[in-house]
Amino acid sequence: MAADFRWPVRVYYEDTDSGGVVYYANYLRFMERARTEWLRALGFEQDHLIRDEGILFAVRSASLEYLRPARFNDQLLVGVRLAERRRASLSFEQVVSRADEQALPLCTGRIRIACLAADSLQPRPIPPHVLEEIPDVG
C-alpha cells in the first residue's frame, strides 16, 4: 500500500510489553495519531470541528494485521491513505513500518470512521465545506 500521508512515531518503553515488543493495541494509537495529523494537514483541528461544526469523528470499525514486531526505540512511519469517501464516513488503509524499511510493513489496518453529531453521537453527514477539502478517492 502506498501511503498518501506519513507521520513519524518513535516507540517508547511505555509502548512495549514485557518482551520489549510494541503491545498490539498501541498500533491503533499510532494510527489514530496519524489520522489526526492527516486531518490537521487538511486544515481541520478536531476540537474546532466539535466547537464550531458540532461534529466529531469516531472509529466505526477497525481490522488490523500484525506482520512483524516493532521494538523499543524504533523509529516508525505511519501511513494514511484514504480508501473510501462517503457522505457520513471515511475509510482508510494504514500501514506502520520502520522509517528505514518502508517497504516492509509491520502492521496494516483498515479503519472506518463515522461523522457524528457531537451532542447526540448520532450519525451525521460530513459538512460540505469539510468534505470539499478531503481528497477524492481515485
C-alpha positions, -999 to +999 in steps of 0.1 A: +000+000+000+014+034-010+005+059+017-005+094+007+004+108+042+031+097+066+036+105+103+067+097+123+064+079+156+091+067+180+085+036+201+088+045+238+093+020+267+056+026+277+045+013+242+061-021+247+051-053+266+074-072+289+093-086+260+102-052+246+078-056+216+051-030+208+019-040+226-007-049+199-033-022+209-007+006+206-007+002+168-043+016+170-029+046+189-002+052+163-028+050+135-051+074+154-023+100+157-015+097+120-052+102+110-054+132+134-023+147+117-037+140+083-068+159+092-047+187+106-027+189+074-060+194+056-067+224+078-090+209+104-085+206+142-107+181+159-115+204+188-126+232+164-148+207+145-166+199+178-169+235+189-176+252+155-193+225+135-208+203+162-193+172+148-167+146+157-152+116+141-153+082+158-140+048+148-168+026+134-146-004+126-110-015+126-093-045+112-055-050+117-029-075+105+002-078+126+031-089+104+064-081+121+072-067+156+082-032+163+105-028+193+116-002+219+132+029+204+123+020+168+115+050+146+083+043+127+063+058+099+026+055+100+010+058+066-025+071+059-044+065+026-080+074+021-097+043+006-133+054+006-151+088+010-188+086+017-214+112+028-210+104+066-179+082+068-143+078+056-123+045+053-086+044+055-059+020+047-030+024+071+005+009+073+031+010+101+067+004+091+102+012+103+113+046+090+143+029+074+124-001+060+093+015+045+088-015+021+084-039+050+051-033+068+050-042+105+012-037+108-015-029+083-050-017+091-083-008+075-101+018+097-136+033+091-146+065+109-180+079+111-191+115+114-213+120+144-232+149+159-212+159+190-242+164+212-261+132+204-234+109+190-258+101+161-245+098+126-244+130+106-232+139+071-198+154+069-203+192+064-199+201+027-170+225+032-151+198+052-159+172+025-146+195-002-111+196+014-109+158+017-093+144-014-115+123-037-106+086-039-092+079-074 
